[in-house]
Amino acid sequence: MWVLESTCIAVDQWYGHAADPASPAASAVLTPAFGTLALIGLVPACYLLRSLRDGSDARPAAGRIPMAEHRGWQAWILAAILLLVGAAGVFGGVSLIRDGFAMPLDWLHQTPFTSWALPGAALLAGVAVPQFTALALIVSGHRRALAGGYLAGAGLVLWIAVQVLVLQRYFILQPAIAGAGAAEMLLAWLWQRAQAPSRGSPASLARHPAS
């Protein structure tokens, strides 16, 4: 709760000061201060999450991260979507940095940005990098590929939600991109479900032997 509250106050002070530098209710000094408190709060939070135990076998909860054991059709369809969205993120980010992608500057009047360069860099870091990272995990057969698919899809939906809240503008690509993120999470879930051992199978009996 402390991490979330500190982050919210830091963002609130940042936007408030950018909108009205003379406002007595917002100060740019508080943004790094509460940002630092949020980072400090991450330390006990990480120790807390790492210390959680699974009641069945007393193993750390970190073992619950879904692992990819084999790649089926779900994985390859997920990889294709990751490739398309990642490529679109690179194209859009580079275009925003280069010439604003013909986007009107008045869309930024409610934000701290004065040009589309920083939003373009954010698009590269927030969309293209996670999508290509998850793609690389799938192609390389990494055990964390399944978790990467979940995170990439969730990050894409979150990106659109933040974009709508910040810009307060709506266009047809937003639901399409959010739908792509939801499709990525769905495919990751189908992939995880396909490789889970069925009840009565040797693998299932080995994990849960009869008492």
C-alpha positions in Angstrom: 0.0 0.0 0.0 2.9 2.4 0.8 4.5 1.8 -2.6 1.2 2.5 -4.4 0.3 5.5 -2.3 3.8 7.1 -2.7 3.7 6.5 -6.5 0.3 8.1 -6.8 1.3 11.1 -4.8 4.5 11.5 -6.9 2.5 11.4 -10.1 -0.2 13.7 -8.7 2.4 16.3 -7.7 4.1 16.0 -11.1 1.0 16.6 -13.1 -0.3 19.3 -10.7 2.9 21.3 -10.9 3.1 20.9 -14.7 -0.5 22.2 -15.1 -0.1 25.1 -12.6 3.4 25.8 -11.4 2.1 28.6 -9.1 -0.4 26.3 -7.3 0.2 26.0 -3.5 -1.2 22.4 -3.6 1.4 21.0 -5.9 5.2 21.1 -5.7 7.8 19.6 -8.1 10.0 18.9 -5.1 7.6 16.3 -3.7 7.8 14.2 -6.9 11.4 12.8 -6.4 10.7 12.7 -2.6 7.7 10.4 -2.9 9.4 8.5 -5.7 12.2 7.7 -3.4 9.8 6.6 -0.7 8.1 4.3 -3.2 11.5 2.7 -4.1 12.3 2.3 -0.4 8.9 0.6 0.2 9.7 -1.9 -2.5 12.5 -3.5 -0.3 10.2 -4.8 2.4 7.5 -5.6 -0.1 9.9 -7.9 -2.1 11.1 -9.6 1.1 7.4 -10.2 2.1 6.5 -11.7 -1.3 9.6 -13.9 -1.3 8.8 -15.2 2.2 5.3 -16.3 1.4 4.9 -20.1 1.6 2.8 -22.6 -0.3 0.7 -24.4 2.3 0.9 -27.7 0.4 4.6 -28.3 0.4 6.1 -25.2 2.2 8.0 -24.1 -0.9 8.4 -20.4 -1.7 5.6 -18.9 -3.7 8.0 -17.9 -6.4 7.7 -21.4 -7.7 4.2 -20.7 -8.7 5.5 -18.7 -11.7 4.1 -20.6 -14.7 6.9 -22.4 -16.6 6.9 -23.3 -20.3 7.7 -27.0 -20.9 6.9 -27.3 -24.5 5.6 -25.1 -27.4 2.3 -25.8 -29.0 0.2 -23.9 -31.5 -0.8 -21.5 -28.8 2.8 -20.4 -28.3 3.5 -19.8 -32.0 0.3 -17.8 -32.5 1.3 -15.8 -29.4 4.8 -15.3 -30.9 3.2 -14.0 -34.2 1.1 -11.4 -32.3 4.1 -10.4 -30.2 6.1 -9.9 -33.4 3.3 -7.8 -35.1 2.7 -5.6 -32.0 6.4 -5.2 -31.4 7.0 -4.1 -34.9 4.1 -1.7 -34.8 5.5 -0.3 -31.5 8.9 0.3 -33.1 7.4 2.0 -36.2 5.1 4.2 -34.0 7.8 5.1 -31.5 10.4 6.0 -34.2 7.8 8.0 -36.1 6.8 9.9 -33.0 10.4 10.8 -32.2 11.2 11.8 -35.7 8.3 13.9 -36.8 5.4 13.4 -34.3 3.7 10.9 -36.6 1.5 13.9 -37.7 -0.1 14.0 -34.3 -1.4 17.4 -33.2 0.6 19.0 -30.4 -2.6 20.2 -28.7 -3.2 16.6 -27.6 -0.4 17.1 -25.2 -1.7 20.2 -23.4 -2.9 18.2 -20.4 0.4 16.5 -20.0 3.9 17.6 -19.0 5.2 16.9 -22.5 5.9 19.7 -25.0 6.7 17.4 -28.0 6.0 13.8 -29.1 9.7 12.7 -28.6 9.3 11.5 -25.1 6.0 9.7 -25.7 7.7 8.0 -28.7 10.6 6.9 -26.5 8.0 5.6 -23.9 6.3 3.7 -26.7 9.5 2.0 -27.6 10.3 1.1 -23.9 6.8 0.3 -22.8 5.5 -1.6 -25.8 8.2 -2.7 -28.3 10.8 -3.9 -25.7 8.4 -6.1 -23.7 6.8 -7.5 -26.8 10.2 -8.5 -28.4 11.5 -9.7 -25.0 8.5 -12.1 -24.7 9.0 -13.1 -28.4 12.7 -13.9 -27.8 11.8 -16.1 -24.8 9.3 -18.1 -26.8 11.7 -18.6 -29.8 14.6 -19.6 -27.6 12.4 -22.0 -25.6 13.1 -20.3 -22.3 11.2 -21.6 -19.3 10.0 -18.1 -18.5 8.4 -17.7 -21.9 4.9 -18.4 -20.6 5.2 -15.8 -17.8 6.6 -13.4 -20.4 3.5 -13.8 -22.6 1.3 -13.0 -19.6 3.3 -9.9 -18.7 3.5 -8.6 -22.3 -0.2 -8.9 -22.7 -1.0 -7.3 -19.4 1.5 -4.5 -20.1 -0.2 -3.8 -23.4 -3.6 -3.4 -21.9 -2.2 -1.2 -19.1 -0.4 1.0 -21.8 -3.7 1.7 -23.5 -5.4 2.4 -20.2 -2.7 4.9 -19.2 -2.8 6.5 -22.7 -6.5 7.1 -22.5 -6.3 8.6 -19.0 -3.4 10.9 -19.9 -4.3 12.0 -23.4 -8.1 11.8 -22.9 -8.4 11.1 -26.6 -10.0 8.1 -28.2 -9.3 6.5 -31.6 -9.9 3.2 -33.2 -6.4 1.8 -32.6 -6.8 1.9 -28.9 -9.4 -1.0 -28.6 -7.5 -2.9 -31.3 -4.2 -2.7 -29.3 -5.9 -3.5 -26.0 -7.6 -6.4 -27.7 -4.2 -7.7 -28.9 -3.0 -7.6 -25.3 -6.0 -9.5 -24.1 -5.5 -12.0 -26.9 -1.8 -12.5 -25.7 -3.0 -13.2 -22.2 -5.6 -15.6 -23.5 -3.1 -17.5 -25.6 -0.7 -17.7 -22.7 -3.5 -19.2 -20.6 -4.4 -21.7 -23.3 -0.7 -22.6 -23.6 -0.4 -23.1 -19.9 -3.6 -25.2 -19.8 -2.5 -27.3 -22.7 0.7 -28.4 -21.0 -0.9 -29.0 -17.6 -1.1 -32.7 -16.8 -4.6 -34.1 -16.8 -6.1 -35.8 -13.8 -5.2 -39.5 -13.7 -2.1 -39.0 -15.9 1.2 -40.4 -14.6 2.5 -36.8 -14.1 -0.5 -35.9 -12.1 -0.3 -39.0 -9.9 3.3 -38.3 -9.3 2.5 -34.8 -8.1 -0.5 -35.8 -6.0 -0.2 -39.4 -4.9 -3.1 -41.0 -3.3 -3.0 -41.0 0.5 
